[in-house]
C-alpha cells in the first residue's frame, strides 16, 4: 500500500521535471539551495525525497568530490533519476526509502526540496527528526519548499499545488508551520533565507544546523 504522495501528486511522475521547470522558476530556487549548501569535497550529503534527481545531479556537477545519496520512496522517480545520472556519468547512490532509513550520524548535510508540503504534519515532524538524527554534530540542513502563503500566493497555491497534492497535508505549510517544526526537531539557527514568488505559490528556503554539541538533546532520537 502506497504511504506517500508521488512527486507530482495526482499528476504523472514522467511529467514532473517539465512541470517543475515551467511552474516554479526552478533554476532560481535550486541555485539558491546550492549556494546555501556550499558543498565541500569529501562531504556526505543526503537528498531526502530526491524525486527525479535534479538537485542531486546539480550538486554533483557543482562539486564532483561530494558523496551524494539520493533517497526517495518512489520507484518510478528513481528510475528517471538513475537514467539522468547515467547519461551524465554522475556517481550518485540512489536509494529507495524514507529519511528514517538512513543510519544516524552519517551525513554532513541534508537537503530536501518540495517534499515536506506533501506530508501530514506528523510525518513532516518525524521526517525532520530523522534528518536531524542522520546528521553529524554541526551538520547543516537546507530545505526548499512552500512556506507561508499570503494574499495572491495563497490563491495560486490553492489552484495548483493543493489541486495536485490535496488540502489536508499542504495547508500546514501554507499556514507557516515549517520553521517551528524544524526547531522542534532539535535544529538551531533556523532561518528563512530566500523567498521566490511563482505561479504555484511562494517557495521559501530554510536553513538550520544541528548543534556541534547536543548537550543532552533527545527530541531528534524519537523517530516515531
Buried (B, 14 or more C-beta within 10 A) or exposed (E): EEEBBBBBBEBEBBEBBEBBEEBBBBEEBBEBBBEBBEBEEEBBBBBBBBBBBBBBBBBBEBBEEBBBBBBBBBEBBBBBBBEBBEEEEBEBEBBEEBBBEBEBEBBBBBBBBBBBBBBEBEBBBBBBBBBBBBBBEEBBBBBBBBBBBEEEBBEBBBEBBBBBBBEEBBBBBBEBBBBEBBBBBBBEEBEBEBBBEBEBBBBBBBBBBBBEEBEEBEEBEEBE
